[in-house]
Amino acid sequence: MLFPKFEIDELKKQEDRDLTRFDLDFDTPDQFLPEFPAPIYLTTRPDLGDVSQGKLVTLDNYYELFNVSSTPSKSKVSACF
């Protein structure tokens, strides 16, 4: 997979993972790319708005971001990886 430079930089900063490809470059200009990180809205909780809070969701911050946004009938977050 190819990722834009700003996404590679953010993942390297947060998780110290380098997703840079040595054989290919991402060549789509930034003005044609969607907002990063993309907002995440839950259909079960529209009152919460963007639950990602403008952050890139990673394994390190997944529980922190989504624990408060679970539905009232569920008290814990269950990951489906």
N, C-alpha and C positions, 0 to 999 in steps of 0.2 A: 504494500500500500504506500501511496505517496501522501505526505502531509505538508501543508503550508509551513513556512519558516516560523511564523508566530506560534503555531501549535507545537512544533518541535521544541521551540525555546521554552514554552510554558511547561511542557511535560518534563523537560530536562531540569527546570528550576524546582518543580514540585516533587518529582519522583526520582530524579537523577537517572532517567532513562533517555538514551539518545536514539531517536527514530530517524536520523539522517541516513538517506540512501547514498551510497558512493557511486552508483552507476546511473542514476536518474535525478533530474531536478523537477520540482513542482513549478510549472510555468504559467499558471493562471494568475493574472494580475489581481492584487488584493481587492480592488474595487468591484470585482465580479464575484467575490466570495461572500457567503452569508456571515452574519454576525458571529463572533467568537468570544466566549463560548455561547452556544445557542441556549436560549431560555428554555426551561422545562416547566410545563404546566401539567398539573394532575387533574384529570377529569373528575376524580372523586372528591377533590378539594379545590374548587375554583376560587375560594376565598383566600387562599394562600398566595396566589399569583405565581411569580417565578420562584420555584423552590430551590433552584441552584444558586440563587443570590448573586448571579453574575460570576460564579466561580466555575472552573473546570472540575467536573466530577471525576474523582479518582478513587482507587481502593482505599486510600488513606483518609479521605474526607466523606466517603459515601454515607456511613452511619450518622455522622454529625449533621449532614444536610437533610437526610431523609427520615430520621427518627421522629422529628417533630411533625412531619407531614403525613404520617400514616393515617389511615382511616380510623374513625372512632371505634370500630369493631375490632381493630387489630392494635395490639399494644407494642409489638416489636416489628422491626424491619426484617424481612427475609429476602436474602439475595438469591437471584436466579442466574447464576453465572454458568 
